[in-house]
Structure formats: structure tokens, C-alpha cells
Amino acid sequence: MNSPRIRIGDWFKTVDGDNLEVVAFDPDDGVVEVQFYDGTVEEYDMEDWESLEVKPIAPPEDWSGSYDLSKDDYGVDLDHPAGEIIPNPLDHLEDND
């Protein structure tokens, strides 16, 4: 079987439909470490990697799935601007009647 070239940062889809990213690769030891989209990290030897029958895919648009992040994890309310509202000093320029 001819498997795709393995490079760190590349994304693949397994025959089971799982998306994964290569996070480490040691060709000398024949070990591939991957992180699945849900955040699970697994290590495969080359024989097991071949048995996954992966196909290269483009990285997902929402990359945060593999990091298990939610809006709360950012530490800010993304629906509201950060910081205090600073008034524009020119807004009241003509108020000196």
C-alpha cells in the first residue's frame, strides 16, 4: 500500500471518518504521533499507521476543536468589546455655547 507522505501539521481523514493532524513524526523510529480533532492524542508505529488507511485533507476551518476550546476559554466576552468605552473628545466640541 502506498501511504501519503507524512509531515508534521498535515491533516488526514481515516476510513472511519475521523479527522487527525500529525503532531510528531520520527522516521528513524517509525513512529507517528497524531491528535484527533476531538483532542485525543495517539501514537502509531508505521504498520499501524498504514492500517489506518488515511487520506490527506485540508485543515478544518474551525481548528479549535482539537484544542477543546470554547468561548469561555478565551477569557473575554467575544460578543462585547473589550475595555472601557472611551468617549471621543471631539463629540462635545460644540457644546461650549
VENVENHU-V197352 format. One record per residue. N is the residue number from 1. RES is the residue in one small letter. PSI is psi in whole degrees, 0 to 359 (none if undefined). OMEGA is omega in radians with two decimals (none if undefined). D_CENTER is the distance of its C-alpha to the mean C-alpha in whole Angstrom. Layout:
<<N	RES	PSI	OMEGA	D_CENTER> <N	RES	PSI	OMEGA	D_CENTER>>
This chain:
<<1	m	139	-3.13	29> <2	n	105	-3.10	27> <3	s	155	3.11	23> <4	p	155	3.10	21> <5	r	138	-3.07	20> <6	i	122	3.08	18> <7	r	142	3.11	16> <8	i	134	3.14	13> <9	g	347	3.11	10> <10	d	146	3.13	11> <11	w	145	-3.14	10> <12	f	160	3.03	13> <13	k	132	3.11	14> <14	t	169	3.10	17> <15	v	339	3.09	21> <16	d	355	3.11	20> <17	g	9	3.12	17> <18	d	135	3.06	14> <19	n	140	3.13	11> <20	l	156	3.10	10> <21	e	138	3.05	8> <22	v	120	-3.13	11> <23	v	345	3.07	11> <24	a	147	3.11	15> <25	f	126	3.10	18> <26	d	96	-3.10	21> <27	p	333	3.14	24> <28	d	318	3.12	27> <29	d	349	-3.14	26> <30	g	43	-3.10	24> <31	v	133	3.07	21> <32	v	127	3.07	18> <33	e	130	-3.10	15> <34	v	157	3.01	12> <35	q	122	3.10	10> <36	f	161	-3.09	10> <37	y	331	-3.14	8> <38	d	359	3.09	10> <39	g	348	3.14	9> <40	t	133	3.11	12> <41	v	133	3.13	13> <42	e	155	3.08	16> <43	e	134	-3.11	18> <44	y	141	2.93	20> <45	d	170	-3.03	23> <46	m	325	3.13	24> <47	e	315	3.12	26> <48	d	324	3.11	24> <49	w	316	3.11	21> <50	e	323	-3.11	24> <51	s	342	3.09	24> <52	l	337	-3.12	21> <53	e	57	-3.11	22> <54	v	155	3.05	18> <55	k	137	3.14	18> <56	p	142	3.07	16> <57	i	165	3.04	14> <58	a	151	3.08	12> <59	p	146	3.13	8> <60	p	151	3.11	7> <61	e	323	3.13	8> <62	d	86	-3.08	7> <63	w	345	-3.03	3> <64	s	346	-3.14	5> <65	g	321	-3.12	6> <66	s	344	3.12	5> <67	y	0	3.10	6> <68	d	51	-3.14	9> <69	l	149	2.99	10> <70	s	175	3.13	13> <71	k	325	-3.12	15> <72	d	333	-3.10	17> <73	d	340	-3.13	15> <74	y	340	3.13	15> <75	g	8	3.11	18> <76	v	159	3.05	20> <77	d	106	-3.05	21> <78	l	347	3.13	19> <79	d	351	-3.13	22> <80	h	144	3.14	24> <81	p	149	-3.12	25> <82	a	154	3.05	25> <83	g	175	3.13	28> <84	e	156	3.12	31> <85	i	120	-3.13	33> <86	i	121	-3.11	35> <87	p	150	3.09	38> <88	n	121	-3.10	39> <89	p	340	3.14	42> <90	l	347	3.13	44> <91	d	331	-3.08	43> <92	h	22	-3.11	47> <93	l	320	-3.09	48> <94	e	8	3.13	51> <95	d	353	-3.10	52> <96	n	68	-3.14	54> <97	d	none	none	57>>
